[in-house]
Amino acid sequence: MNSQEYIDVLESHLQASLDTRNRIVQQAKRQIWVTFRKEGIHKYPAAATDPNLATGDAYDVSFLANAHRHIFHFRVSIDVWHNDRDIEFIQFKRWLESLYSGQENCLRLDYKSCEMIADDLYNQIAQRYPDRDICIEVSEDGENGCCVYYNTHQPSMKVKI
């Protein structure tokens, strides 16, 4: 192979690598995420009577049956279709916060778990932003919580890149 042929092969490999990276960028799944916090009070009535919860030992969580306060931390991710503020995240955050602003300063959640809170929030978001994958994390005091993925699409076929 002469030097020109070598240069041509090298340039071909570099172009193929660039094409691959460009396809990856074009096909990338894009999401934005926002966080916010809200004070709330809830309880877990079953904790008082379920023998798996009211154990009477170091693992006893029967106290959860009583109403107790948390700062609920939310992290919401949602699909966007392009890079130029398809959903502007400050507006999205403000809208999410407004869903809870009509209530007292403190959410009254009764028996709702973090997962139930996430499901309720998903239903609100999906009405406004249909057909988008959404991930909602809800935690108690930023310490323990859930992460629920709402996948609106079938798993895509693998595309050779």
C-alpha positions as CSV (number, residue, x, y, z in Angstrom):
1,M,0.0,0.0,0.0
2,N,1.5,3.3,-1.0
3,S,1.2,6.4,1.2
4,Q,-1.8,7.9,-0.6
5,E,-3.7,4.6,-0.3
6,Y,-2.9,4.6,3.4
7,I,-4.1,8.2,3.8
8,D,-7.3,7.4,1.9
9,V,-8.0,4.4,4.3
10,L,-7.3,6.5,7.3
11,E,-9.6,9.3,6.1
12,S,-12.3,6.7,5.4
13,H,-12.0,5.3,9.0
14,L,-12.1,8.8,10.4
15,Q,-15.2,9.7,8.4
16,A,-16.9,6.4,9.4
17,S,-16.2,7.3,13.1
18,L,-17.6,10.8,12.7
19,D,-20.7,9.4,10.9
20,T,-21.2,7.0,13.8
21,R,-21.0,9.7,16.4
22,N,-23.4,11.9,14.5
23,R,-26.0,9.0,14.3
24,I,-25.6,8.5,18.1
25,V,-26.2,12.2,18.8
26,Q,-29.2,12.3,16.4
27,Q,-30.8,9.2,18.0
28,A,-30.0,10.0,21.6
29,K,-32.9,9.9,24.1
30,R,-33.3,13.3,25.6
31,Q,-34.9,14.3,28.9
32,I,-34.9,17.3,31.1
33,W,-35.3,17.0,34.9
34,V,-36.4,19.3,37.7
35,T,-36.5,19.1,41.5
36,F,-38.7,20.7,44.1
37,R,-39.8,20.1,47.7
38,K,-43.0,20.2,49.6
39,E,-43.9,19.6,53.2
40,G,-46.4,16.9,53.8
41,I,-48.0,14.7,56.5
42,H,-48.9,11.1,56.0
43,K,-49.3,7.8,57.8
44,Y,-49.1,4.1,57.2
45,P,-52.0,2.5,59.2
46,A,-50.9,-1.1,58.5
47,A,-47.7,-0.5,60.3
48,A,-49.5,-0.8,63.6
49,T,-50.9,-4.2,63.0
50,D,-48.8,-6.0,60.4
51,P,-46.5,-8.4,62.2
52,N,-43.8,-7.8,59.5
53,L,-43.8,-4.1,60.5
54,A,-44.8,-4.1,64.2
55,T,-42.0,-6.4,65.1
56,G,-41.3,-5.2,68.7
57,D,-37.6,-5.2,68.0
58,A,-34.9,-3.1,66.4
59,Y,-36.8,-3.3,63.1
60,D,-40.1,-2.2,64.4
61,V,-41.7,0.6,62.4
62,S,-45.2,0.6,64.0
63,F,-44.7,4.4,64.7
64,L,-45.4,4.9,61.0
65,A,-49.1,4.3,61.7
66,N,-49.3,7.7,63.3
67,A,-49.4,10.9,61.2
68,H,-45.9,12.2,60.7
69,R,-44.2,15.0,58.8
70,H,-41.7,14.9,56.0
71,I,-40.2,17.3,53.5
72,F,-41.1,15.3,50.3
73,H,-38.4,15.7,47.6
74,F,-39.4,15.4,44.0
75,R,-37.3,14.8,40.9
76,V,-39.1,14.6,37.7
77,S,-37.6,13.7,34.3
78,I,-39.5,13.9,31.1
79,D,-38.8,13.3,27.4
80,V,-38.0,16.2,25.1
81,W,-37.8,15.9,21.4
82,H,-35.1,18.5,20.6
83,N,-32.3,20.5,22.2
84,D,-33.9,23.9,22.2
85,R,-36.3,24.1,25.1
86,D,-39.0,21.7,23.9
87,I,-40.1,22.0,27.5
88,E,-38.5,24.9,29.3
89,F,-37.4,23.4,32.6
90,I,-38.0,26.5,34.8
91,Q,-41.5,26.8,33.5
92,F,-42.0,23.0,34.0
93,K,-40.8,23.3,37.6
94,R,-43.1,26.2,38.3
95,W,-46.0,24.4,36.8
96,L,-45.3,21.3,38.9
97,E,-45.0,23.4,42.1
98,S,-48.3,25.1,41.2
99,L,-50.0,21.7,41.3
100,Y,-49.5,21.7,45.1
101,S,-49.8,25.5,45.8
102,G,-53.6,25.5,46.1
103,Q,-53.4,23.4,49.2
104,E,-52.4,24.4,52.7
105,N,-48.7,25.0,53.3
106,C,-48.5,21.3,54.1
107,L,-49.7,18.4,51.9
108,R,-52.3,16.2,53.6
109,L,-51.4,12.8,52.1
110,D,-53.3,10.5,54.5
111,Y,-52.1,6.9,53.8
112,K,-50.3,7.7,50.5
113,S,-46.8,6.1,49.9
114,C,-44.1,7.8,47.8
115,E,-45.2,5.5,45.0
116,M,-48.8,6.6,45.2
117,I,-47.7,10.2,45.2
118,A,-45.6,9.6,42.1
119,D,-48.6,7.9,40.4
120,D,-50.8,10.9,41.2
121,L,-48.2,13.3,39.8
122,Y,-47.7,11.3,36.7
123,N,-51.4,11.5,35.8
124,Q,-51.2,15.3,36.0
125,I,-48.1,15.5,33.9
126,A,-49.3,13.0,31.3
127,Q,-52.5,15.0,30.7
128,R,-50.4,18.1,29.8
129,Y,-47.5,16.3,28.1
130,P,-48.9,13.1,26.6
131,D,-46.8,10.3,25.0
132,R,-43.6,11.1,26.8
133,D,-41.5,8.8,29.0
134,I,-41.4,10.2,32.5
135,C,-39.5,9.2,35.6
136,I,-40.6,10.5,39.0
137,E,-38.6,10.2,42.2
138,V,-40.3,11.0,45.5
139,S,-38.4,10.7,48.8
140,E,-39.1,11.4,52.4
141,D,-36.6,14.1,53.5
142,G,-34.2,13.2,50.7
143,E,-33.4,10.0,52.5
144,N,-35.7,7.1,51.5
145,G,-38.1,7.0,48.5
146,C,-39.1,5.6,45.2
147,C,-38.2,6.0,41.5
148,V,-41.0,5.1,39.1
149,Y,-40.5,4.9,35.4
150,Y,-43.5,5.5,33.2
151,N,-42.6,4.2,29.8
152,T,-45.1,5.1,27.0
153,H,-43.3,3.4,24.2
154,Q,-42.5,-0.2,23.4
155,P,-38.8,-0.9,23.7
156,S,-37.3,0.2,20.4
157,M,-35.6,-2.2,18.1
158,K,-31.9,-2.1,18.4
159,V,-30.4,0.1,15.7
160,K,-26.9,-0.8,14.5
161,I,-24.8,2.3,14.9
